[in-house]
């Protein structure tokens, strides 16, 4: 689960409705002493919030009216514990953390029921003998049953640990050093599947200097490979990666990737690309490239569209949404970040304060068929501008339901604001609706950090002046 770090910059249980939505808001929660918080999820009508208060972890329970009904302090090891991952599960939640015993850094997991009662605890791995703090990375499988933790040494060697969260057992640990690895230059993404297998994806030689040998290298390891490292290579020809995201399709047993490519100018995306890679090794993968149409690029870029240099710029692939038929959707967003000096253009040792402007604008979705062809593509317009807030109130929340997708977002980043949504059908048809207004509600909603708790409900954190409110939106 993504931990929400705090940004430093009404009435208990109140609710109001707009159109077909019901909005319920909790009382204010002071965050002045908190380092981070996690919205754990909902069990039997009770929503749980985990607060990291530096000296203690506290769980608070809220009823359907968003009233706080109980709280409990959790105890971890007293030897400098560092929370690594918080995982909500069907029967409760788990906390994975590291602690030191002498010079040894150990990985430990506590499992709790929905009442925050400790059910089980186990030290699952010795991470290593570390004299100084190290950077550990972690991720969770799609079904939230497996945890993958890894570290990188000397930018060349990857140490990975796979843990079963149901049994609190270490499935495997493995160290490998891909040939000629420069982690900062080559690393693209790490994925863990529902069996605890690891996919390490490298983007190699993604540059125009020297011989053209751009390719993706995929390293696959785990119980499904009999603990033998498998390597797949995907040549890219004369195309270069602008941006890409990968996901593992469990139903169709394939690794999928959706992204944008460049040819002449690496700062400009000229087309979309779709990769479907069966992991059995007995079937050929599919890699398709498609040049962006001018009408699509013009709709997405608006007045910034350049006829002489066609394509799109300053765009990131945010996520991949899998289709049951083996296809997938990729979602992209335009993001621009500018830094400027308030005291003027001259910068010196005593120079004035810098401000950072964030522009998170239009979204696009491209739907890819199982054969790599495009099913449909569409641009979804929004304009979001903020300053010095790390864009914490910008971007969107994707809500998945059996019949459609919803994109929820703030129309503007200000204290008085309207929340809108796009409701998108499987064939790309969509409606834009107004969901709620925050006028006179003292709300600043962080949709990119919201949590979907059911097919028709989401919980959105609102953070303003070191105060947190939890907002339940029910359709």
KEZA-118291 format. One line per 10 residues: number of its first residue (from 1); for each residue x negated, y, z of C-alpha. Coordinates in steps of 0.05 Angstrom, whole numbers, plus 5000, padded with zeros to 4 digits. Each point is the difference from the previous one (the first is absolute). Layout:
REM residues N
NUM	X,Y,Z; ...
***
This chain:
REM residues 475
1	5000,5000,5000; 4975,5069,4983; 4982,5039,5062; 5024,5072,5000; 4945,5047,5022; 5026,5065,5029; 4997,5066,4963; 4978,5059,5043; 5028,5059,4973; 5373,4943,5118
11	5042,4964,5036; 4990,4928,5024; 5035,4950,4956; 5031,5052,4955; 5028,4978,4933; 5030,5031,4939; 5021,4975,4932; 4994,5023,4928; 5037,4966,4944; 4995,4925,5012
21	4940,5004,5047; 5000,5002,5076; 4941,5034,5033; 4982,4986,5072; 4944,5037,5035; 4963,4983,5065; 4980,5049,5054; 4932,5033,4995; 4939,4959,5022; 4938,5038,5021
31	4937,4979,4963; 4948,5046,5029; 4960,4943,5032; 5012,4948,4946; 4948,4976,4949; 5049,4963,4955; 5068,4966,4998; 5033,4942,4963; 5073,4989,4984; 5002,4926,5015
41	5068,4983,4971; 5068,4979,5026; 5023,4937,5036; 5072,4988,5023; 5018,5073,4993; 4940,5026,5038; 4947,5042,4965; 4929,4996,5029; 4947,5054,4998; 4928,4987,5020
51	4960,5060,5026; 4924,5000,5005; 4986,5048,5057; 4924,4989,5001; 5000,4973,5071; 5061,4954,4990; 5047,4970,4949; 5074,5011,5013; 5061,4969,4967; 5066,5037,5001
61	5067,4970,4981; 5058,5039,4968; 5072,4979,4991; 5043,5009,4938; 5016,5071,5022; 4925,5014,5001; 5000,5009,5076; 4939,4976,5037; 5022,4943,5046; 4934,4971,5025
71	4925,5005,4997; 4942,4955,5019; 4925,5007,5004; 4958,4946,4966; 4933,4977,5027; 4942,4982,4954; 4929,4982,5019; 4967,5055,5040; 4935,4994,4961; 5008,5055,4949
81	5059,4971,4960; 5012,5028,4930; 5067,4986,4968; 4989,4973,4930; 5069,4980,4976; 5072,4999,5026; 5045,4948,4967; 5075,4995,5005; 5027,4930,4993; 5068,4966,5001
91	4993,4980,5073; 4963,5061,5026; 4934,5034,4987; 4925,4988,5006; 4941,5046,5014; 4932,4983,4972; 4942,5036,5032; 4925,4995,5012; 4964,5004,5066; 4927,4993,5022
101	4972,4946,5045; 4927,5018,5012; 4976,5016,4929; 5050,4955,4966; 5060,5029,4964; 5060,4954,5004; 5067,4998,4964; 5060,4986,5044; 5075,4997,4989; 5058,5010,5048
111	5070,4976,4980; 5062,5032,5032; 5074,4987,4997; 5050,5056,4984; 5002,5018,5074; 4924,5012,4998; 4988,4938,5044; 4932,4968,4985; 5012,4931,4971; 4930,4979,4979
121	4929,5026,4995; 4937,4974,4966; 4931,5022,4982; 4997,4976,4928; 4931,5021,4974; 4932,5026,5017; 4991,5058,4952; 4926,5007,5016; 4947,5029,5045; 5006,5074,4986
131	4959,5053,5036; 5039,5057,4969; 5072,5010,4979; 5016,4968,4933; 5055,5010,4949; 5049,4942,4998; 5054,4995,4948; 5065,4960,5008; 5061,4982,4960; 5063,4957,5008
141	5031,4949,4953; 5068,5014,4968; 5037,4954,5048; 4961,5030,5059; 4974,4932,5022; 4926,5009,4982; 4947,5052,5020; 4937,5013,4960; 4943,5038,5033; 4936,5017,4964
151	4937,5042,5007; 4947,5021,4950; 4926,4999,5016; 4948,5040,4962; 5053,5014,4947; 4985,4931,4970; 5025,4945,5046; 5072,4987,5019; 5018,4963,5064; 5074,4978,5002
161	5044,4966,5053; 5069,4971,4986; 5047,4990,5059; 5067,4964,5006; 5045,5045,5043; 5049,4944,5015; 4949,4953,5033; 4949,5055,5018; 4947,4957,4967; 4941,5019,4956
171	5013,4969,4932; 4930,5014,4973; 4943,5049,5000; 4956,5011,4940; 4942,5044,4978; 4984,5013,4928; 4958,5049,4960; 5024,5011,4928; 4944,5011,4951; 4976,5072,4994
181	5055,5025,5047; 5002,5074,5018; 5061,5001,5045; 5016,5074,4994; 4994,4998,4925; 5031,4932,4983; 5051,4983,5053; 5072,5005,4976; 5047,4962,5047; 5006,4943,5049
191	5063,4956,5005; 5020,4944,5047; 5056,4952,4979; 5051,4963,5043; 4953,4940,5008; 4942,5044,5024; 4961,4997,4935; 4958,5061,4982; 4996,5038,4934; 4942,5048,4995
201	5005,5043,4937; 4941,5039,4973; 5001,5051,4943; 4932,4991,4968; 4963,5047,4953; 5058,5049,4996; 4957,5054,4968; 4981,5025,4931; 4925,5003,5012; 4959,4940,4977
211	5027,4938,4964; 5076,4993,5001; 5016,4939,5043; 5059,5023,5041; 5036,4942,5034; 5038,4979,5062; 4971,4945,5044; 5048,4963,5046; 4973,4957,5056; 5050,4950,5028
221	4988,4961,5065; 5039,4961,5051; 5035,4934,5014; 5029,5000,4929; 4930,4998,4971; 4976,4946,5049; 4957,5054,5032; 4961,5008,4935; 4990,5070,4971; 5033,5007,4932
231	4985,5057,4952; 5043,5028,4944; 4976,5052,4950; 5046,5046,4960; 4963,5038,4943; 5028,5069,4986; 4970,5011,4931; 4993,5074,4984; 5050,5021,5054; 4981,5031,5067
241	5040,5000,5064; 5033,5065,5018; 5039,4969,5059; 5030,4932,5015; 5035,4961,5056; 5005,4925,5008; 5050,4954,5035; 5007,4925,5008; 5064,4968,4972; 5014,4940,5044
251	5061,4977,4961; 4962,4996,4934; 4931,4986,5030; 4964,5056,4964; 4960,5062,5015; 5031,5061,4967; 4970,5068,4988; 5030,5064,4973; 4962,5063,4984; 4977,5054,4953
261	4940,4998,4953; 4954,5051,4966; 4959,4996,4937; 4966,5066,4984; 5009,5042,5064; 4998,4963,5066; 5036,5058,5034; 5061,4990,4955; 5045,4938,4995; 5018,4984,4928
271	5040,4936,5011; 5030,4949,5047; 4973,4929,5011; 5032,4937,5027; 4963,4938,5025; 5032,4933,5018; 4948,4949,5023; 5022,4929,5019; 4955,4974,5056; 5006,4927,4981
281	4947,5010,4947; 5039,4955,4951; 5037,5057,4967; 4976,5061,4961; 5010,5067,5032; 5034,5059,4966; 4968,5068,4993; 5040,5052,4961; 4983,5073,4984; 5050,5051,4977
291	4987,5072,4980; 5042,5051,5038; 5053,5031,4956; 4999,5076,4994; 5072,5007,5023; 4983,4962,5064; 4936,5040,5013; 5036,5066,4986; 5056,4983,5049; 4950,4981,5054
301	4949,5056,4990; 5049,5056,4982; 4965,5065,4982; 4932,4967,5013; 5008,4953,4941; 4943,5011,4951; 5015,4985,4927; 4926,4996,4982; 4982,4955,5058; 5060,4955,5007
311	5013,4959,5062; 5010,5014,5074; 4953,5023,5055; 4996,5003,5077; 5043,4939,5007; 4997,4940,5048; 5032,4932,4996; 5036,4994,5067; 5029,4930,5001; 5021,4938,4962
321	5071,4972,5007; 5006,4927,4978; 5057,4973,4958; 5026,4929,5009; 4991,4984,4926; 4924,5011,5004; 5001,5072,4978; 4988,5060,5045; 5009,5075,5008; 4944,5049,5013
331	5012,5067,5033; 4955,5060,4987; 4999,5070,5031; 4967,5065,4979; 4955,5026,5056; 4957,5063,4999; 4957,5024,5057; 4965,5068,5000; 4955,5031,5051; 4990,5075,5004
341	4966,5051,5046; 5046,5051,5031; 4944,5051,5011; 4984,5005,4925; 4959,4964,4949; 4934,5007,5036; 4983,4943,5048; 4946,5007,5053; 4981,4969,5067; 5051,5044,5034
351	5048,4999,4941; 5075,5003,5012; 5049,4944,5011; 5015,4952,4943; 5072,4980,4986; 5021,4939,4961; 5060,5002,4954; 5037,4935,4985; 5045,4991,4940; 5037,4933,4995
361	5046,5004,4941; 5035,4954,4951; 5004,4925,5005; 5003,4949,4944; 5021,4927,4998; 4979,4952,4944; 5034,4932,4999; 4958,4944,4970; 5029,4935,4972; 4969,4932,5014
371	4965,5002,4932; 4967,5067,5015; 5046,5042,4957; 5036,5062,5027; 5072,4989,5020; 5014,5073,5017; 4965,5063,5025; 5027,5062,5033; 4976,5065,5033; 5032,5023,5066
381	4991,5074,5013; 4982,5031,5067; 4957,5058,5022; 4965,5000,5068; 4950,5051,5024; 4968,5005,5069; 4938,5028,5033; 4951,4972,5051; 5044,4941,5019; 4967,4942,4964
391	5065,4995,4960; 5031,4963,5058; 5070,5025,4982; 4993,4989,4925; 5006,4940,4954; 5058,4951,5006; 5028,4937,5032; 5019,4940,4957; 5062,4964,5025; 5012,4931,4970
401	5070,4969,4997; 5026,4940,4960; 5035,5045,4950; 4955,5061,4993; 4941,5041,5022; 5003,5066,5037; 4947,5054,5001; 5010,5045,5061; 4962,5066,5005; 5000,5072,5026
411	5020,5050,4947; 4954,5052,5030; 4949,4999,5056; 5027,5051,5048; 5039,5003,5066; 5068,5007,4967; 5004,4949,4945; 5044,4953,4959; 4987,4926,4994; 5015,4968,4933
421	4998,4930,4970; 4997,4965,4933; 5042,4936,4996; 4970,4957,4945; 5032,4939,4967; 4960,4939,4975; 5006,5027,4929; 4973,5069,5017; 5066,5038,5004; 5000,5049,5058
431	5039,5052,5039; 4972,5056,5043; 5037,5014,5064; 4995,5047,5060; 4992,4959,5064; 4997,5051,5056; 4979,5071,5020; 4952,5015,5057; 5027,5071,5010; 5004,5016,5075
441	4979,4928,5018; 4927,5013,5018; 4977,4943,4956; 4938,4991,4957; 5006,4931,4968; 4941,4955,4982; 5031,4956,4946; 4934,4969,4978; 4995,4970,5070; 5073,4979,5008
451	5021,4927,5012; 5057,4962,4966; 5034,4958,5054; 5056,4971,4959; 5030,5003,4930; 5040,5062,5019; 4959,5033,5055; 4933,5036,5006; 4965,5032,5060; 4963,5065,4984
461	4951,5033,5048; 5008,5075,5008; 4939,5036,5028; 5001,5074,5018; 4960,5039,5052; 4973,4937,5033; 5070,4973,5008; 5025,4935,4968; 5072,4984,4982; 5023,4935,4969
471	5053,5008,4946; 5045,4942,4980; 5031,5006,4930; 5057,4950,4989; 5033,4991,4932
***
